[in-house]
């Protein structure tokens, strides 16, 4: 339905002042308010109605931690690094700033890494998750970011040990494999360097995984051929028509024939 706009006068419920608002008029002449029509004449009236001085006082006390039953009362504590007295924002805060927190982290459990990580402090190893992998944290020596933050990176502990053993940083296409299959057994005798392709083949053999194959009949030349299931039209990720060759696919497009999806002979695993 089409509407037109008109102007109407309205009284502010706070200060009783008269102000103008826009309203819509339908084709029958009925006037109705807009969905987002103003209720108060100004922002000050709206704020004074929704935010009274009493509400503002309680909000300030709540943020300061002085209301019983809503938040625990917090006392000023002393920073662990610079001994500066400050009001903590939560019960777990121990440092007055991020700079002091970084200084404390660097000063404790700091170990200079072996070559080729001799320009880093090494922290760890840490177990990232149950039955997961061990990782180490690398922090550049004397290198900080904006506002005193520390530039850091995490790598697998097995990659760190292999890099130290070979005396070089591993390439992005190299992976460290655990020979016995235990991902938390990071003994250097249990580690070997493999490519991603070799590591995938090893996982297929160890987990006894097989490839799903499909035997089909070409809809153009009627030749029997075999394709992997994920390369056929039966796969959800591949909606293309399946032929024995590219030439048959081209000839089929110009022949005007209808593609028959019932040319599947059998499905098996290799």
Buried (B, 14 or more C-beta within 10 A) or exposed (E): EEEEEEEEEBEBEBBEEEBEBEBBBEEEEEEEEEEEEBEBBBEEBBEBBEEEEEEEEBEEEEEEBEBEEEBEEBEEBEBEBEEEEBEBEEEEBEBBBEBBBBBBBBEEEEEEBBEBBEEBBBBBBEEEEEEEBBBBBBBBEEEBEEEEEBEBEEBBBBBBBBBBEEEEEBEEEBBBBBEEEEBBBBEEEBBBBBEEEEBEEBEEEEEEEEEBBBBBBBBBBEEEBEBEBEBBBBBEEEEEBBBBEEEBBEBBEEEEEEEEEEBBEEEEEE
